[in-house]
Amino acid sequence: MGYQLMEINKLDLSGQFFKMNTYYYPKNFNVYEWLGDYYLATDAKAKTSFEKALSINENPASRQKL
């Protein structure tokens, strides 16, 4: 859903969706990686989000984006 909102340039709603996921699924590294993608698209705090994803689970996708 968040990526679909980004595609139609609804960045505010997309950001809210990705942030909501981190609230409901704080131990899932994917939600922080997705939030990082949002931050990359909006020139925001991507590094922090990818670091959080890696602290939960080391994964190549987040490591490469970092």
PyMOL commands that set and color helices and strands:
alter all, ss='L'
color gray80, all
select helices_A, chain A and resi 2-7+11-24+29-42+46-56+60-65
alter helices_A, ss='H'
color red, helices_A
deselect
rebuild
show_as cartoon
